[in-house]
Amino acid sequence: MSIRRKYRCDFWDLENAFDKVPHKRLIEKIEKHGIGGKLRRIIKNWLQSRRQRVCISGKMSGWMSVLSGVPQESVLEDLLFLIYIKSLDLSILNELLKFATFRNVPYRCAMLP
């Protein structure tokens, strides 16, 4: 007799989600994960010390502080985003696998009871 198993795979495409992570909320979640002291200050300064401006038809805007987003292609990018989305699955009863990356990563689906 063969055992039949049910699987369900859901893929959430959070494209550009890295750009929308509010720094203030991310710092709060980092603190809740026990990251504090000098390391928290370094991460906070790294996130909040960025500024940007735009150029349209040769005219430059003024410099503005960047209030959200994790710098892409950084060493901490994937880790910080995973910390930020960690609470998404609190109400899900089955196994949930999460990863954050721009790279192709092998995946597996969770078996349903």
WOSULDA-V847182 format. One record per backbone hydrogen bond with DSSP energy under -0.5 kcal/mol. CO is the residue of the C=O (numbers start at 0). NH is the residue of the N-H. E is the energy in kcal/mol with one decimal. If there is no record, write none. Layout:
# WOSULDA-V847182
CO,NH,E + CO,NH,E
This chain:
# WOSULDA-V847182
1,3,-0.6 + 5,111,-4.0 + 7,109,-0.8 + 9,11,-0.5 + 10,12,-0.7 + 11,13,-1.1 + 13,16,-2.7 + 15,18,-0.9 + 16,19,-1.4 + 16,20,-0.5 + 17,20,-0.6 + 17,69,-1.8 + 19,21,-0.6 + 20,68,-3.0 + 21,25,-2.3 + 22,26,-2.7 + 23,27,-1.8 + 24,28,-2.1 + 25,29,-2.3 + 26,30,-2.1 + 27,31,-1.9 + 28,32,-1.1 + 29,34,-2.0 + 30,33,-1.9 + 33,35,-0.8 + 35,38,-0.8 + 35,39,-1.1 + 36,40,-2.0 + 37,41,-2.4 + 38,42,-2.4 + 39,43,-2.8 + 40,44,-2.8 + 41,45,-2.4 + 42,46,-2.4 + 43,47,-2.9 + 44,48,-1.4 + 46,49,-0.7 + 49,65,-2.3 + 51,63,-2.5 + 53,60,-2.6 + 55,58,-1.9 + 57,59,-0.5 + 58,55,-2.4 + 63,51,-2.6 + 64,66,-0.6 + 66,22,-2.1 + 70,73,-0.9 + 73,76,-0.7 + 75,79,-2.8 + 76,80,-2.0 + 77,81,-2.3 + 78,82,-2.2 + 79,83,-2.0 + 80,84,-2.2 + 81,85,-0.8 + 82,85,-0.5 + 84,87,-2.2 + 85,88,-0.8 + 86,89,-1.3 + 88,91,-1.4 + 109,7,-1.4 + 111,5,-0.7
